[in-house]
Amino acid sequence: MMEKTILIRNIRTPFEETIVLKGWLHNIRISGKIAFLILRDGTGYIQCVLSKSAVGDESFEKYTKISQESSIQVYGTIREDKRSPIGFEMDVQKIDIIQQAEDYPISLKEHGVGFLSNIRHLWLRSPKQRALLVIRDLVALKIREFLHNEGFTCIDSPILTGSAAEGTTTLFELDYFGEKAFLSQTGQLYQEAAAMAFGRTYCFGPTFRAEKSKTRRHLTEFWMVEPEIAYCDFEENMAIQERMILFLIHSCLELAGTELKTLERDLSPLTKIKAPFPRVKYEEILQILNQHDRGKQWGDDITGLDETIISNEFEQPVFITHFPVESKAFYMKADPTDPRVVLAADLMAPEGYGEIIGGSQRIDSLEDLLTKMNQYGLKQEDYQWYIDLRRFGSVPHSGYGMGLERFVGWMGGIEHIREAIPFPRTIEKIYP
C-alpha cells in the first residue's frame, strides 16, 4: 500500500498509520541514540524523531549524515506533542534521500544582509524570509478580497507606456520598435479610463521607478495596488483606504499568527489601530516637524526622515492632507476653498514606517486639466486619450495607490522593504 503524502500545514490530528512528508532538512541535532530532524516542506516545519532502535544501526548512521537542505522523504507516524510549535511530531521509520546537498552556504548562525542578498535564491528558504513572503501572499489575497467585496473590478494596466504620469525624471526609458516608451510608474491613468466604464476598478502589479535612492523604503521595482472610483470625492476616498487598511491588519492578526511569531513581531501596536485615522493638513505637519528642528517652510518636501518623525508622533496611521499644488502631480484636483492646495492625502503608518498610500481626488474639468498640463509642460498629443475622459461623461472621481512591500514591511516589523519582495531590485542590485 502506498503511504499517504501529507503537507505539514495540514497536520491537524495524529496519524497512527504510516504517512510520508516530502521536503528538505532544515537542521539536525543528535543526542546519543536519538536524533532530532527539523523538516520543512514549504508549508511549515516539523520535528522528526529518529531513534536508532526503530531504524537500526546502519540506517541511523546513514540518516544522521544527511546534510542541511538535502531533499528527503520521511516516512513515519504523527503523534501529539504540546511542546512542539505545531503541536505534533513525527516518529521516523524510514528516510529516502532524494539529493544529498553540498555544503550549504547559509549556516544556522547569523549572517549579514549583504552576504545573504547575494544568495537571495537560497535565503528565501530561511524561516523569517518564508514568514514574510507568506504574509505578502496573504496580504495580496486579502487586498483582492476586500476590493471585490467593495464592488471593484480588476482591470490590468499596461506595463509599457508611451507617457509619464508622475514625472519624467524617474522613468526607465526603452526603445519600442523605434519609438520612445517607458516602464510604467503607475497604472493610474488607465484606471481612470477603466473607472469610467466599470465604476470601481483597480490594477495590481509591478511598477518601476528609476529613483537613485538607497533608503530602506525604496525599490526600483515594486508591486502596487491602485483602485480608482467614479463618483467619489476626497473624503470617501480616504474612508475606503481606512477600511482596507483595517481589513488587512485584522486578516494578518487572524491568519498569520505563526508567521508574525516567527518574525518576533510585537503585535500590541497593531491591535491598537482603529478608525477613524487622524487627518492632519500639510501646513500643520510643518509645525510638528519644526518642533523637531526640521526648519520646514511652505512647499518643502516631506522626506524619509520627516515621515519617520511624523509616524512616531501617532499611534494610529495618519493622513497628511492638502499638499501645495506645485508639489503634486498634474492630475490632482485643487481644493475649491483653497486653491493653494490639492485634495490629496498620503497615509503614514505608525512605528516609524512612513508613507504606505498616496491618493487624491482627480481633476474632472477639461478646462482645468488642460491648464494644469500646460503649467507642467506636458504635450497634449501625448495624452489625447486621457483628455478624452474629460470630454465624454466626466464625473468627480478619486483613487489611490498602496505599495505592497511597504505594507508587508510594516506588518512584519522589518527594517528594510527589500525583504518584503522575493527578488528585490534596487539601484545597486539586479542579481540574482
KAMO-V168201 format. One line per field, one symbol per residue. ss: DSSP state (2 for helix, 1 for strand, 0 for the rest). Layout:
BEGIN
ss = ???
END
This chain:
BEGIN
ss = 000110022200001111111111111111100111111100001111111222202222222000000011111111110000000111111111111000000000000022222002222000222222222222222222222220001100000110000002220011110011111000022222222222011111111100000000000011111111110002222222222222222222222022222200000222200000011112222222220000000000000222222222200001111001222000010110011111011111100001111111110002222222222000022222222222200000111111122222222200002222000001001000
END
